[in-house]
Structure formats: C-alpha cells, structure tokens
Amino acid sequence: MSEALTPTPQGGDETPSGEIGRVLQHVSVLIVDDEPGMRNFLVRTLGPRCRRIEAAASAEEASRLLDAHHFDLVVLDNVMPGQSGLDWLAQQRRVGLFAEAILMTAYADLETAIHALRVGAADFILKPFRSNQILNAVARCMDQHYLRRENFLLRYELRVDRMNARGRLIGRSPRIEAVRKTLERLAPLPTPVLFTGESGTGKEIAARTLHALSDRADKPFVPFHCAAGSPDRMAAELFGEIGAGRNDGLLMYASGGVMLFDEVTELPLPVQATLLRVIEDNRIRPGGSEREVPLNLRFFFATNANLERAVEEGRFRRDLFHRINVLRVEMPTLRERIGDIAELAEQFIAKFARQLGVAPLTLSEGVLLNLARYSWPGNVRELRNLIERSLILGAIPPEFADGAGDAGLEPDESLHAVERQHILSVLEACGGNRAEAARRLGVSRKTIDRKCSMWNV
C-alpha cells in the first residue's frame, strides 16, 4: 500500500496552524458527503482557511459543481446513496478531473486502499475524525501536490538541458541599459512579451530577468523550446491529456508563473491555434477532457526569425502574431555593444574556471582589442563558447592572441580609439551627463572628467 494512502492517524496536530493557513489560503475545495452534519462540520473547519469552498450532498450535485467551477481538492465520502465515492471519482478522472482527492471512510481495509490508489486518491481519513486531523490531511495533500509539481519542473529543465541558460544581463553599454529600463517598466504588467534578436543575444536571460523583477518571481519559470519537441506529442506535452497515466501538461504545472515559448515560429499550426485560445481565455482543456481548467500564467515568447515574414509565408498565424506582438524587447547584437565584451569575458572566465577547475586566463589589452574587432555572428553565446574552449585548451585562439592583426592598423583602430569612441557614445546617450555616464561605465566621475579634458570635449 502506498505511503500516501496510509490512513490519517487519530493523534493530535501534525502541522503548525500557521503553516496550515499558508498552505490552504489559495486552495479551492469541494466537499462531497450525503450527511448534512459532516458537510457543515467540514465547511466550518476548512472554510475560514481556504480561498473557496463548496459542498455537495450527492455525486450528481458534485458533478454539476465540477462542470461549473475548478477545484484544487475534493474531499469525498466513500459510502453514498446511488454511487460510491470511489466509483464517482474514477468516472470524473475519465472526463477530466485533475484535482487532488481525499477519501473519507469508516473502513480502512486493504481493498479500499488499493481501489483508492487506482482512481487517484492522494489520501484517506478514517471516520470519525477531529478538525485538526482533516486540516493536517488537507495540508499534507496539497504539500505533496506542490512538491510533485516542483519535482516535475526540475526534471523537465534538466532533461531539456536549459540550466546553462541561467544568468543575468551583463554590461553597461547604452543598448543593454535601455533593455534593463524596458524590463523594469514591463515587470508589473500581465501582458505577453515578445523577445526578438539574433541567435545568442541573450533572449532567454532577458526573459528570466523580467520574471525575477515581477511579482511572479517566486513562481515557476518554464522555458519550452518549440523546435526541440516532437510535433506529434507537442500538444499533449504542453496542454496535457486524459490517458492511462496522469499528464497535467507543462502549462498546468507552470500555472502561477511564467511560460516562455522559445523559437515560437517553430510551433506547428494546430498547436498555434490551441495556444491562441489559451492566451485569450487563460483556460486550458487537456486532450480528451470534457472540462476546462483555469490558468494563471504570463506568457513570454522569443524568436530570432522574422515573424512578419513567417506570417506572410503562412507559417505563423496572423491572429496569434498580433496577440503576442504587444510588447517587444529587441536584444542588441554583440557588435552593437562592444564596450561590454571585456566585462562579459571576465564573467565567463570566472564562471568556467570555477566549473572546470582550471586556472583563469588574463586578457591583455591586445586580446581585448582583437575581440572588439571581430564581428561575432554568434553574439554572446559565441563569446561564451570561445572563453570556455580557451580555458580548456589553456590559451586564447591564435586569431585573437596578443599582437594578432596589428600589422597595418590605422590610428583610429587603436585600443585608445575604441575606448574614446565607447565613452563618447555613452556620454551622448546620457545627454552629456558625466555623472550618469560614469555610473553606466562603472568608473569614477574623475576618470570621465580626465578623459574629456584630454580629448578637449
């Protein structure tokens, strides 16, 4: 017999009342029992602690309530006239009930426990019981639900190997500062956000940064790479399905947090149609289900493709394009923020030296100048890979090494010229405000004054 189906003990409190209140405050509960006294007792006990509570006197009334409302938890009696609680629960699972369930019974026999496990009951409690026992059972059931969701999301993230995508926006260039300011403005809004830009510019990192700034920061951030999954299984993976095993789907597990659709133009057209309805209604109907489930999700999208062209070519739905293209964040290329290369390189050196257990590399001015000259078609990701490869091999590649490419340099290609150009561009972006330029560049105001005096600015 499953440990989760061990009858709730007849002892005292197991969970502090404050902890029970924290777990139950967002939970909606449906009580199903034909005895008025038991229904009233459970409503009085659970009602003040739960977000919402409803009670049904029969399986038929409970079915009508499930058709009209979504519940996180069902507490039901097993012995009822007409249909047993377990038979009713099995029927509801087949048509679309994803709520947790606790069975109330006066008989804790092995056959009942096995039946309860097969139809998806998380726990059962022996009658008669006291208020602290049902509170503990409900709190434990919901704790297991949240733990199962967290474990699923962690396994999913490890499976798709997204852990290396975590990070933060690095740099003080005007373009990256503009992105930061935009993210700060978007953080409190529920509106979908579209991240665009070349491959390797840090779209997912920007999305994670926006999530961290929002009021959903303590809720899940779930990235889904639209080009990586099987088109035949993508709908089931995203939206869930009723089948032999429980499959709630990524969107339901992410509810409360943020879902990022990376390379959204790769979504198959049928999935695009379903996704549009989900975004519009914030509700989801898993495959094979007769009921919809409400979602509380903020949607992020990312692509390095030309969405307008994809719409014109019929590869992307026009209505979905207009729905997600409300707020757009364009990520700059590394070519547009060469002043950030030194800081990015140093961060990657520190990170990979620690992970690989090797000595860090020191980047000379000549190496930094060669890095600044390069066009970086792979953007920040290419720089990251170059640094990792250099640490493994113990040296910067010859084409970037100190002294490479110095022959024939014009005066305006010197390191000092690059420095002057970058500082003046930041000053221009700050409207000539030297204090703000110094803050963005991470240097003192005196340094800016000294440089400007030297350049007669």
N, C-alpha and C positions, 0 to 999 in steps of 0.2 A: 504493500500500500504506500502511496506517495506520502512523503512527509508533510506536504502542503495539505493533505486530506486527513491528517490526524485530528480527531475531534478536539475542539477547543476545550481546554481544561476547565474544571469547575472552581478553580482557585481565585485569587484576588487579581488586582491590577497588574498587568504586564508592561504597559506603556504609560509614561507620564502623561497627565491630562493635557499639558501644554503641547506635547508632541502630537497627541491625537488630534487636537484642534488644528495644528499646522497641516497635517496630512489630509484632513477631511474638509477643509474650508473651501476647496474648489471642486468637490465631488458632488455629482447628482446621483440620487439613489431612488430605486423603485422597490417598494415592499409588496410582496405578493403573499397573502395569507387570508384564508376564509374566516378566521376568528377575529371579531371586532376588537376584543381586548388586546390581542397580540399586536394588531395593526396600530392601535392607539399608543401602546407602550413603545413600539419602535419609532413611531413618529415623534413622540415626546423626547425620546432618548437621542435620536440621530438628528432630528430637525434643526435644533439650535446650532449644531456644529457643521452641518453640510450646506453647500450652496443651494441645493434644491432637493426636495423630497416629495414623492408621490406614493400613494398606496392604492392597491387593487385588491378586491375581495375574491377574484376568480381569475383563472387563466385567460378567459375571454376578455375581461376588462384589462388585464395586464397587456395583452396583445394589442389592444386599441391604443393604450398609452405609448407602447413602443413604436407604433406606426406614426404617432403624432410628435414624439419627443425622443431625444437621445439621452441615454443614461450611462453613467460610468460603472455603476454597480447595481446588481439585482440581488435582493435578499428574499428568498422564497421558501415557503413551507413545502415539504415533500408530499404530505397527505392532504389532498384537497378533493372535493367532490368533482366528478367528471373526468379529471385528468390529473395525474400525479405531477408534482413539481419537476421531477427529473425528465419525464416524458415531454412536458411543455418546454423545458429548457433545450432538449435535443431538437425539438421542432423549430424553435426560434434560432438556433445555431444554423440550421439549414437554410433559413430565409434571410439571414443577415443580422445576427446579434453578436456584437464584438465586446459587449460589456463583461466585466468580471461578475462572478456569481458566488454567493454563499448560500448553502442549503441548511435549512433548519429541520431537524428531525428528532424524534424521540427514540429512534432505534439506530444505534451505531454498529450495524453488522457489516461484515466484510463485503457482502453482495451489494449493499447500498453504496459503500465507499468506491467499489470498482465501477459501478454504474455512474456515479457522480464524476469520477475521473474521466470516463469515456466521453461524457457530454460536456466537459469543460468547466466543471465547478472547481473553484480555487480552494474552497474550504467548506467544512460544515460544522455546525454548532449544535450541541445536544440540548434539547428542551428538558426541563425548564432551565433558564439561564438568567443572570442578573445583567443590569445595564452595563457594568464595566466589562463583562465578557463579550457582549456584542460589539462594544466600542473597540475593544482590542482586536476582535476578529476582523472588523471592517478596516481598521488602520493597518493591520498586518497584510491584508489582502491588497490594499492599494499600494503599500510599500513594495510588495512583490511585483505589482504591475509596473511601477516606475523603475524598479531595478531591472526588470526584463527589458523595458524599452531602452534604458541606458546601455545595457549589455549588447542589445541588437545593434544600436547605432555605433558602438565602439568596434564591434566585429565587422560591421559594414565598412567603416572607414579604414580599418586595417586591410580588409580584403581588396578594396579598390586602390590601396597604396596612396592615400592622399596626405599622409602625415607630413611629408616634406613640404607640402604647400603652405603649411602654417608659418606665419611670420608677421612682420609689421612693415608698414611703409617706411622706407629709409630714404633720407635725403632732405636737402633744404633748398633745392632749386625752385624757381618760381612756378614751374609746371606742377611739381609734386605738392607744393604748398597750396596751390589752387585746388588740387584734388582733395587735400585734407579739409579745406574750408567747405567744399561742396559736401563731403561726407558728414561734417558736423551739422550742416543745415538739413540734410536728409534724415539724420538719425531718429528724430522723434516721430517721423511720419510713417503711416502704414502702407504707403504707396509702393508698388513694384518698382524696382530699379534695374536698369539695363547697363551693364559694363561692357564697353567696346574698346578695341585697340588691338594692335598686332600681338601675335603669339609671344608669350614670355614677358609681357609688360607688367604682370602682377595683378590681373583682374580678380583672381580668387583672393589674394591677400587684401585687396581693397574691399572686397565683399565681406571678408572676415572682420576687417577693421570697422566697417559700418555696423555689422552685427554687434561688435564689442561696445560701440558707442550708444547703442539703442537700449530701450527698456527690456529687450529680449535677450540681453547678454548672458543671463544665467540659464537660458533655454537652448535647445539643440540647434546647431548649425549643420545642415545636412547637404553636402555637395553631391550632385548627380551628373556624371559625365554622359551626355546624350549620345556620344559616338561610341561608347565603350560597351554598352549592353547589347543583348540580342534583341532585334526588333520584335521577334515573336513573343518574347517574355517581358518586354519593357512595360506594357500596360499593367500586367499583374504585379511586377516589382514595384511600380510607382503607386498604383491605386488599390492594390490588394485584390483578393478573390476568395470566394467561398469554395472550399475543396476538402480533400481528405485531412490536410493539416491546416492549422491556423496561419493565415497570411494576411496581416493587417495592412501591409504596404508601407513604403517609405513615407508617404505624405502623412499617414495617420500617426506613425511613430514620431514624425517631426513636429506634430501639432503643438502649438505654443511657441515655436521657434521660427527658424528661417530655412527655406529650401532654395538652394542655388542650382539652377539648370545651366551647366557649363556646356559651351558649344551648342546652344539651343537650336541652331539651324539644322542640326542633325536629327532632330526628333522626327519620327515617321508622322505622316499627315494624320492618320487616325488618332494617334496619341496627342497631336496638337489640338484636335477638336475636343477631346475629352479634357485636356488641360485648360482650354479656354473656359469651359463650363465651370471647372473647379475654381479658377481665379475669379470669375464673375460672381459665383454664389457662395464661395468659401464652404462648400459642401462636397462630399465625395460619395460615390456609390461603388463599392468594390464589385468586381466581376462576379456575377451570379447572385448578388444580393438584391432583395426587394426593398431595402431601406437605404436612405442616405444618412451619412454621418457628418455632423458639423466639424469644420476645421477652424483652427485659429493659427493661420500661417501668414508670414510675409514672404513674398516671392522675389528672388533675385535671379537675373539672367546674365549670361556672359557669352560673347562671341567675338572671334577675330575675323568673321566673314562680313560681307556687305549685305546687311539684312534687306535693304531696299531692292537690291538686285535679286536676292532669293525670292522675294515676293513677286517680282515681275516675271521670274522664271517658273513660278508655280511651285517652288519647293517649300515655301513658307506661307502659312495662311495670312491673308491681309488683315482679317479681324483680330487675330492673335498679335500680329505686329503692332497694330495701333493700341492694343491693350497693354503691351509690355513697354512700349516706347513712350512712356510718360516722363520719366526722369532718367536721363542718360549721363553716365560718367565715362568720359573718354580718357583712357590711360595713355600717358605720353610714352613715346619710344625712348630708349636709352640714348639715342642720337640727340634727342631734344633736352636731355638733362645730363650732359657730360660732366657737369660740375659735381654730380652725385657719385661718379664712378669710384673715386677714392674711398668714400665712406662705405659704399656697398662692398667693395673689395675687402676692406678691413673687417667688416662684419662677417663676410663669408669665410675669411681666413680664420678668424677666431672660432667660428662655429665648427668648421670641418677639422681644424687642428685638434679640437677637443674630442670630436666624434671619432676621428681616425687614430687618435693617439700619436700624432706626429708633431714635429716642431713647426711652428708657424713660419711663414715666409715674410720677408721685409720687402716692400715695394719701393724702389728708388724713384726719384723724380723722372728719370728717363723712362722707366717702365710705365709710370702713370701717364706720361705724355703719349707713349705708343698706344696705351689703352684708349686714351681720349681721341686719337686719330682714327681708330678703327670704326667701321660703320655699324657693327652689332646687329646683324639681321635677326638674330635670335633674342635680342634685348637682354633683360636682366637674367633670364634663365640661362642664356649662353654665357654671360659673365660668371654666373654661379657655377656652371659646369666647368668652365676654364679654371677657376680657382680650385675646385675640388680635384681636377686632374693634375694641376700643378703641385698640389700638396702631396698627392700620391707619388708623383714622379720626383718630387724634391726640387723642382725648378720651374720657372716660368718658361713657356714655349719660346723658342728662338726668335720668332717673328715679333714677340713683344719684349724681348730682353733689352736690358740697358744698352744703348748705342745702336740698336737695330733701326734702320731707316733714317739715321741722322744725316747721311750724305745728301747734299743738295737742298737742305732745308732753307726756306725763305725766312727772313726775320720774323714775319708775323706768325710763323708756325712754332715759335719757341714756347717753352713752358710758361715764360712770363707773359707772352701774348695771350695764351689760353687763360691764364689767371686773370689778366686785365679784362678780357672780354667777358668772363663769367661774372666778376664783381660788378662791372658796369651794367650788365644785363639785370642783375638782381637790384641794383640801385634804381634802374629805370622802372622795374616792376613795382618798387616801393615808392615811386613818385619822388625820388631824391631823398627820402627819409633815411639818413645814415644809421640811426639807432635801430630801425626796423631791419635794414639790410644786414647789419651786424648780427642781429638776433637770428635771422634766417641762415646766415652763413656759419653761425657758430663761432664767431670771433669777437674780439672786443671792439668797442667803438673807436678806440685809439688806433687800432690797426686799419680801419676803414679811412679814418682821417689822414693817416700817414700815407696810405696808398693814393688817395685822391690828391694830396698835396704833391706827391711825386709825379703824378700824371697830369698835374695842372687842371684838375677837374673842379 
